[in-house]
Structure formats: C-alpha cells, structure tokens
Amino acid sequence: MTIKIFQFNPFQENTYVLSDDTGEAVIIDCGCLLPDENERLLSYLKSEKLQVQRVLNTHLHLDHAFGNYMLAQTFGVLPEAHQADEFLIEQMMSQAQLFGFPGVVQEQPLGGYLSDGDVVSFGRTKLEVLHVPGHSPGGICFHCRAKKVVFVGDVLFAGSIGRTDLPKGNYAELISGIRRKLLTLSDETVVHPGHGPATTIGNERQYNPFF
C-alpha cells in the first residue's frame, strides 16, 4: 500500500491518499480548502493514474472535511463517516464563517455511514473501522492490519490526544476508546494522525503522558 500525505488548510491538517498496485485509491480526511490545494491533490491523482473508490472521514470537523464537496463534484464519490458526526455538516458553514472562510466552504452530505467493525475494501487492501468517540461522537480510525498501520484522525497524536472541549466531546470516552481499540494493537503499528508527525503504538503506550 502506498501512502501519500498532504498538509492542507490553515490548520495544517493531514490528508491521506491510500492506493495499491491495482490503481484503486481511497482518500481519508480531504482537507483541501483553496484552489491550489485542490490542484495539488488532483494533480497527484492524475499523475499516478489513481481511481478514487471511496472518500472516508475519521470525523467531520470542518478542517477534515473541506474537500469533500470538491471530490463529490469531481469524481461523483460521496464521503462516508460515522452517523454520530453528521450534525457537524449542518454547522460547517457557520464554523467556516467563524474562522474567516465565508464563501469558500461548501457543505457536502454523506453518501453512507461507517460503523465499528465495518471493513472498507479497495484494490487488494482492507481497512477495519474502529469507533473511538470522545474528540467527536463519531470519531473513527482506519486500521490496515496487513500493513500494521492505523489512521486515527484527531483521536491520538504523538505524545498527546485529541481535545475534548468541542461540542459533544468526552474525555473519559476518548481515553477508554484509545485504551481498548488502539493501545491493544501491536507495538510496531504506525499511527498516522490528523495533524503532526506519525508515531507508533509502542511509543504512545510507553511515553504518552495520558496513559
């Protein structure tokens, strides 16, 4: 599996394009906000001759969902996320205005829901969905067991955890979910967060001050 990482928008959000030797791809947390960011992503997809099969969201805070509308318009592929985060789509325009992005952001309804235990397949690759609420009620992670890698959105960071003071956040749920769903993975599992550098489960189990 090939992992291409982009950093988009003023929040420096990590957008991931996953692909394999079949040419099929999925995009996790498309954070494109400005035209040049759209162009960077689309140019990569075109140059690698990738076919976008799924658009996935670890959660629906606006910095992780800015690009969903553009992808739906370009490829006809609608985003998928946990149903518990769907309320955030309705708040997206007001949140964008609050952060100074009026007229730039477009809402994009979901095309389907993802739940704990679901398997997302593309090409020869499978991703298992892990529901880890707390940063947002519908926070999910995507675990590729075969490649020992997990995409965690804003659930877990190198040396830290996601904030829980946003609407419907819950600190106890987040800590419990990380312990049950993530820290039980193998030490060598690479953790790709929604912001900042990658880490490993082993490093976080040993050095993260929250555990």
C-alpha positions, -999 to 999 in steps of 0.1 A, spaced: 0 0 0 12 34 -9 5 63 15 7 99 2 4 126 28 -7 162 21 -9 190 46 -38 213 38 -56 244 51 -45 268 78 -50 241 104 -22 220 88 -45 190 85 -31 157 72 -49 144 42 -41 108 32 -43 91 -2 -40 53 0 -35 32 -31 -22 -1 -41 -9 -18 -72 -44 -21 -87 -46 17 -91 -76 19 -68 -74 45 -41 -93 60 -11 -89 95 4 -90 99 41 -100 134 56 -98 155 25 -88 189 39 -84 209 6 -96 244 11 -81 267 -16 -78 261 -53 -41 255 -52 -46 228 -27 -73 212 -48 -49 213 -77 -21 196 -57 -43 167 -48 -59 163 -83 -25 165 -100 -12 137 -78 -42 115 -85 -39 121 -123 -1 116 -124 -4 83 -105 -34 73 -126 -54 66 -95 -91 57 -94 -108 72 -63 -131 45 -49 -141 59 -15 -139 92 4 -135 85 41 -137 107 71 -123 99 106 -146 127 118 -164 157 104 -148 187 120 -145 213 92 -107 211 87 -110 174 79 -140 178 55 -132 210 35 -125 190 3 -155 166 4 -176 189 -18 -148 192 -44 -143 154 -45 -180 148 -49 -182 173 -78 -151 159 -95 -154 122 -91 -190 117 -81 -179 99 -49 -197 109 -18 -180 110 16 -186 83 43 -183 88 81 -199 77 113 -235 88 116 -229 104 150 -209 131 134 -234 140 108 -247 170 128 -213 187 122 -221 191 84 -250 214 94 -226 235 114 -199 237 88 -210 270 71 -213 288 104 -180 274 117 -163 284 84 -176 320 88 -163 320 124 -128 311 113 -129 336 84 -137 313 54 -170 327 42 -179 319 6 -151 293 3 -166 263 21 -194 242 7 -214 216 27 -214 181 14 -239 155 26 -227 120 33 -232 91 9 -231 64 35 -223 56 72 -194 37 87 -197 18 120 -174 -1 143 -162 -33 127 -170 -24 91 -144 -32 65 -135 -8 38 -121 -25 7 -103 -11 -23 -80 -29 -47 -62 -56 -26 -64 -36 6 -88 -38 35 -93 -12 63 -111 -21 95 -132 7 111 -126 13 148 -151 36 165 -133 58 191 -156 86 203 -145 114 225 -129 140 203 -162 139 184 -190 114 190 -185 98 156 -147 96 156 -134 65 138 -100 51 129 -90 30 99 -67 0 107 -49 -19 80 -39 -50 98 -19 -64 70 4 -34 68 3 -26 105 -8 10 101 -37 29 115 -52 63 105 -66 79 137 -77 114 128 -77 136 159 -81 107 184 -44 103 191 -13 123 184 25 118 190 27 124 228 -9 137 231 -46 131 225 -74 149 207 -91 178 225 -124 170 242 -137 205 248 -155 207 214 -193 200 210 -202 165 223 -166 158 232 -160 134 261 -126 129 278 -135 97 296 -148 81 264 -117 92 244 -93 77 269 -113 45 272 -116 41 235 -79 46 229 -70 20 255 -95 -5 242 -92 0 204 -57 14 198 -33 5 226 -43 -31 221 -27 -31 186 9 -43 181 37 -20 192 51 -16 157 17 -4 143 24 30 127 -1 57 138 -10 84 112 -28 113 130 -49 142 116 -22 167 124 16 164 131 40 136 127 35 98 127 42 78 157 38 41 168 15 24 192 46 12 212 58 48 216 24 60 227 19 32 251 53 38 267 57 76 265 23 93 261 16 111 294 -21 104 291 -16 66 296 
